[in-house]
Every structure is written in structure tokens, then in C-alpha cells.
Amino acid sequence: MPPSEENANPLGFRMRAGMAHPEQRVSYVTPQHALRRILSFTGHSIDDVVNSSVAHRKVLVYYRMHKLIQRQAEITELERQWNPVA
């Protein structure tokens, strides 16, 4: 019995009935900007940051902490790729 076109992949193998085509498994990624998240977390607006040195320093500290955590996560992921046993 020849595979139908809708259940066949480019190599001619049939897909299981429960499996979806790769085109149907779409995931949407919504980027979250760090500054927007930090402003929301601290409860400040961009105007507060511009006009108040206290708000500016508070947001700056959280932004630097975000960058440090992000960099450490990247280093950890690279080390895991280079040395998967450890």
C-alpha cells in the first residue's frame, strides 16, 4: 500500500497517525526586554529613572545583576556542552 502524500515525509516514510507534521508544531517566542521587566519589577517608569538618581541607581543595580546572571547561565551552558560528563 503506497503512502499517501499527506502522511509521507520527503524520504517516503509514513508518519504515525498521532504525529503532527513539523510545520504544524509551531512555537511562538515572545522576547522580554530586560529593562521593561526591571522597570515593572521595581515599579518605576522611565521618567522616574531619568528624573530621580535613587530610581536610576536602583534600576542600574538590577540591570547589572541581570547581566551577570545571564552571563553565568551562558558560561554554565557552554561548560555543559564542552564537558557533558561532569
BATI-543632 format. One record per residue: residue in three letters; x, y, z of N, C-alpha, C, O, CB in turn. Coordinates in steps of 0.05 Angstrom, whole numbers, plus 5000, padded with zeros to 4 digits. Glycine has a CB too. Layout:
BEGIN
ALAXYZXYZXYZXYZXYZ
...
//
This chain:
BEGIN
MET501749775000500050005000501850255000503350285019498150005024
PRO501750424980503450664978502650874999500250905004503450784950
PRO504551005011503851215030502551455016503351534994506351305045
SER500551565029499251805018501152045021502952045038496551855032
GLU500652245005502452475005502352625032504352735040501752664983
GLU499952635044499752785069501052645093501652775113496852845075
ASN501452385091502752245113505652165107506752005122501151995120
ALA506752265086509452185078511352425082510652655077509552085049
ASN513752365091515752575093517452565067516952405050517652535118
PRO519452735064520952745038522352485031522952435008522952965040
LEU522952315051524352065046522451845038523251625031525951985070
GLY519851895040517851695032516851525055515151345051518951525012
PHE517851575080516851415102514251535112513751775112518951415125
ARG512451355121509951445131510251535160511851425175507751225129
MET508651735167508651825195506451685210504451605198508352135196
ARG506751665236504651545252502251735252502451975248505651495281
ALA499951615257497451775256497451995277496352215271495051595260
GLY498551945300498552155321500552365319500352575332498852015348
MET502552335301504652535299503852755280502652705259507252395289
ALA504452995288503853225271506153285253508453205258503153475289
HIS505553405231507653495212509353705226508353855243506453595185
PRO511953725219513653925232512554215228512954385245516453915221
GLU511254265206510254525201507954595220507354835225509254555172
GLN506654395231504354435249505254475278503754585294502454205247
ARG507654395284508654425311510254695313512654695312510454195320
VAL508854905316510055175316509955275344507855265357508555365296
SER512155385354512155505380512855805376514655875360514255375399
TYR511455975389511856255387513456355411512856285434509156405385
VAL515556505406517256615426516756915428517057055408520156545421
THR516157005452515757295456518157395472518357325495513057355470
PRO519857555459522157655474521257855496519558015492524157785455
GLN522557825519522058015540524558185544526758085548521357865567
HIS524258445542526458625544527158655574525458705591525858895531
ALA529758645580530658655607529858915621528958905644533658615608
LEU530259135608529559395620526659415627525959515648530359625602
ARG524859315609522059325615521359155639519759235656520459235591
ARG522558915641522058735663523058865689521658845710523358465659
ILE525358985689526459115713524859345721524259385745529359195708
LEU523959515702522259745709519659645722518659765741521659915685
SER518559435711516059325722516559215750514859255768514959105703
PHE518759075754519358955780519859175801518859145824521858785778
THR521259385794521859595813519559795817519459935837524259745805
GLY517659795798515359975800515960255791514560445797514359975828
HIS518160285776518860555766518260575737518060375722521860605771
SER517860825728517560875699520160985689522061045705515161085694
ILE520461005663522861115652523261405660525561505662522861095621
ASP521061545664521261825674522461835702524062015708518461965673
ASP521661645719522761635746525861595745527361715760521461415763
VAL526661425727529561365724531061605714533361655723529961125705
VAL529861755696531261995686531362215706533362355708529862095660
ASN529162255721528962475740529962425768530662615782526162565741
SER530262175776530962115804533561945804533761735791528761965818
SER535562045818538061895819537761645835539261445830540262075831
VAL535961635855535561395871534361175853535260945854533761455895
ALA532261245837531061055819533060965798533160725791528561175806
HIS534661155789536761085769538660875779539260675766538261335760
ARG539660915804541560735816540260465821541560255817542760845841
LYS537760465830536360215836536060045811536559805811533660275849
VAL535160175789534760025764537459935753537659725742533260205744
LEU539460105756542160025746543259785760544459605748544060265750
VAL542859765787543759535802542359285792543659075788543259575832
TYR539659295789538259065779539058985751539158755744535259115780
TYR539659185734540459125706543158985706543558795691540559385690
ARG545059085722547658955724547458675735548858495725549559125741
MET545758635754545358365765544158185744544857955742543458385790
HIS542258285728541158125706543258045687543357815678538958295692
LYS545058225679547158165660549157955672549957775657548758415653
LEU549757975697551557775710550257505710551657305704552257865738
ILE547757485717546357225718546157115690546556875686543557255730
GLN545557275670545357185643548057075633548156865620544357415624
ARG550157215639552857135630553656875644554756695631554957345636
GLN552956845670553656595684552056365673553156135671553056635714
ALA549556405665548056195652549256105626549255875619545056285649
GLU550256295610551556235585554056075589554655885575552156485569
ILE555656155609558156005615557555725624558855535616559756155637
THR555555695641554755425651553855255627554555015626552555445672
GLU552255365609551355205586553655125568553654905558549255365570
LEU555555305563557855245547559555025560560554845547559555495542
GLU559955045586561554835600560154565599561454365596561954915630
ARG557454565600555954325598556254195570556353955567552954365604
GLN556454365550556754265522559654165519559953955505556254485502
TRP561554295530564354205526565053955542566553785533566254435534
ASN563853935566564453715584561853595594561153645617566353805607
PRO560553435578557853335587557953135610555853085622556553205563
VAL560253015616560452815637560452945664559152845683563052655634
ALA561753175667562053305694559653445702559553565724564253495694
//
